[in-house]
Amino acid sequence: MKLEDEVAIITGGGTGIGKAISLAFADEGAAVVAAARNVARLEEVANQIKSKGGKARAIQTDISDHQQVKRMVAETVKEFGKLDILINNAAAYSYNNADVPDMNLDNWYDTLTVNVSGTMLCAREAMKVMIPRKSGVIVNVSSVAGISGHPTESPYCVSKWAIIGFTEVLAIEAGKHNIRVNTISPGATRTKEFEEMITALANKRGITEEDMWRKLKASNSLNRIAEPEEIARAVVFMASDDSSAMTGHNMIVSCGFHLIHPQEIHRL
Ligand SMILES: NC(=O)c1ccc[n+]([C@@H]2O[C@H](COP(=O)([O-])OP(=O)(O)OC[C@H]3O[C@@H](n4cnc5c(N)ncnc54)[C@H](OP(=O)(O)O)[C@@H]3O)[C@@H](O)[C@H]2O)c1
């Protein structure tokens, strides 16, 4: 097993990609702390792990609240004795935005607060317990929207670009403490949230969902989108010693989605 006896916090660990990461980490022997706001979904994942003999804990946390983030890290260390891995996966996303002049400003501020400040707060508190042990791994989840401009999505896009920059800064600062920091950038990935977005986009464009899916898949060089479990396997690699010489890296896992010019995607 690649993560035996490691202790990992996975933010947003109760749904979608985060849930797949939580389950994959448990399968690799890690004790998993799933953290987000909806505690019922976290408990479901924790119970699923425990029913297979693994170690898990659900900790209700709003990552944009500094005190809640401090409590998340403190409770993790109290229960499992240490923190080896932080997966900064939680994010706010609104696919119903607009060009900048008409953009919803509340959405701009909320998205940057959760995605950028929340990511920073979790990394900051995790590093405080990793530094004395001279050991740790942080993986920040960005997106293909963090490597190119996506029209009408500036809040999300800007937040995901910021995560890649933050990773580079942190990787330099944390290297002297033997802490590795990397980014993973998924492309279109089949989560409930993503499927709902496709339905909404199909309705907005007046085409069938089937047509929307067909066009989307055709925009990926592998002619399909990724499954959450495929992203999770890449995160296991980045959290484990298999990537022991990697830091400050942004790994794209997108079925080739990132190769298409983003404006093409928005013309779908
Ligand atoms: N699916 C895709 O196609 C895709 C593509 C590229 C990148 N990504 C990235 O992958 C990550 C996971 O996304 P997903 O597709 O799996 O969507 P998702 O299921 O909606 O996951 C987002 C998670 O973030 C949590 N969250 C949101 N705001 C939070 C807050 N303030 N505090 C704590 N937790 C919060 C949510 O839980 P609560 O609501 O319970 O708090 C939820 O579990 C995100 O970073 C996303 O940007 C996804």
The ligand as a Tripos MOL2 file, in Angstrom:
@<TRIPOS>MOLECULE
LIG
   48    52     1     0     0
SMALL
NO_CHARGES

@<TRIPOS>ATOM
      1 N1        -15.5920   18.0520  -11.9340 N.am      1 LIG1
      2 C1        -14.8360   18.6840  -12.7960 C.2       1 LIG1
      3 O1        -15.0550   18.6070  -14.0000 O.2       1 LIG1
      4 C2        -13.6280   19.4810  -12.3040 C.ar      1 LIG1
      5 C3        -12.7260   19.9520  -13.2710 C.ar      1 LIG1
      6 C4        -11.6240   20.6730  -12.8600 C.ar      1 LIG1
      7 C5        -11.3960   20.9000  -11.5180 C.ar      1 LIG1
      8 N2        -12.2950   20.4520  -10.5910 N.ar      1 LIG1
      9 C6        -12.0020   20.7390   -9.1840 C.3       1 LIG1
     10 O2        -12.0810   19.5360   -8.4470 O.3       1 LIG1
     11 C7        -12.4440   19.8390   -7.0920 C.3       1 LIG1
     12 C8        -13.6230   18.9910   -6.6810 C.3       1 LIG1
     13 O3        -14.7370   19.3520   -7.4880 O.3       1 LIG1
     14 P1        -15.9530   18.3420   -7.7940 P.3       1 LIG1
     15 O4        -16.1520   18.3550   -9.2480 O.co2     1 LIG1
     16 O5        -15.7690   17.0620   -7.0850 O.co2     1 LIG1
     17 O6        -17.2080   19.1650   -7.2000 O.3       1 LIG1
     18 P2        -18.0100   19.0470   -5.8460 P.3       1 LIG1
     19 O7        -18.5060   17.6710   -5.6560 O.co2     1 LIG1
     20 O8        -19.0050   20.1580   -5.8460 O.co2     1 LIG1
     21 O9        -16.8960   19.3350   -4.7470 O.3       1 LIG1
     22 C9        -16.6950   20.5620   -4.1370 C.3       1 LIG1
     23 C10       -16.5500   20.2780   -2.6490 C.3       1 LIG1
     24 O10       -16.1100   21.4630   -1.9870 O.3       1 LIG1
     25 C11       -16.7970   21.5630   -0.7670 C.3       1 LIG1
     26 N3        -16.8540   22.9780   -0.3980 N.ar      1 LIG1
     27 C12       -17.3680   24.0110   -1.1230 C.ar      1 LIG1
     28 N4        -17.2550   25.1520   -0.4200 N.ar      1 LIG1
     29 C13       -16.6500   24.8300    0.7710 C.ar      1 LIG1
     30 C14       -16.2880   25.5650    1.9150 C.ar      1 LIG1
     31 N5        -16.4950   26.8890    2.0170 N.pl3     1 LIG1
     32 N6        -15.6910   24.9140    2.9420 N.ar      1 LIG1
     33 C15       -15.4560   23.5820    2.8750 C.ar      1 LIG1
     34 N7        -15.7910   22.8260    1.8180 N.ar      1 LIG1
     35 C16       -16.4020   23.4570    0.7740 C.ar      1 LIG1
     36 C17       -18.1920   20.9830   -1.0220 C.3       1 LIG1
     37 O11       -18.7600   20.4480    0.1770 O.3       1 LIG1
     38 P3        -19.8170   21.2640    1.0920 P.3       1 LIG1
     39 O12       -20.7850   21.9240    0.1520 O.co2     1 LIG1
     40 O13       -20.4060   20.2220    1.9630 O.co2     1 LIG1
     41 O14       -19.0000   22.2510    1.8720 O.co2     1 LIG1
     42 C18       -17.8610   19.8480   -1.9890 C.3       1 LIG1
     43 O15       -17.6140   18.6470   -1.2780 O.3       1 LIG1
     44 C19       -12.7060   21.3420   -7.0540 C.3       1 LIG1
     45 O16       -11.5450   22.0150   -6.6090 O.3       1 LIG1
     46 C20       -12.9810   21.6800   -8.5050 C.3       1 LIG1
     47 O17       -12.6950   23.0370   -8.7920 O.3       1 LIG1
     48 C21       -13.3950   19.7400  -10.9540 C.ar      1 LIG1
@<TRIPOS>BOND
     1     1     2 1
     2     2     3 2
     3     2     4 1
     4     4     5 ar
     5     4    48 ar
     6     5     6 ar
     7     6     7 ar
     8     7     8 ar
     9     8     9 1
    10     8    48 ar
    11     9    10 1
    12     9    46 1
    13    10    11 1
    14    11    12 1
    15    11    44 1
    16    12    13 1
    17    13    14 1
    18    14    15 2
    19    14    16 1
    20    14    17 1
    21    17    18 1
    22    18    19 2
    23    18    20 1
    24    18    21 1
    25    21    22 1
    26    22    23 1
    27    23    24 1
    28    23    42 1
    29    24    25 1
    30    25    26 1
    31    25    36 1
    32    26    27 ar
    33    26    35 ar
    34    27    28 ar
    35    28    29 ar
    36    29    30 ar
    37    29    35 ar
    38    30    31 1
    39    30    32 ar
    40    32    33 ar
    41    33    34 ar
    42    34    35 ar
    43    36    37 1
    44    36    42 1
    45    37    38 1
    46    38    39 2
    47    38    40 1
    48    38    41 1
    49    42    43 1
    50    44    45 1
    51    44    46 1
    52    46    47 1
@<TRIPOS>SUBSTRUCTURE
     1 LIG1         1 GROUP 0 **** ****
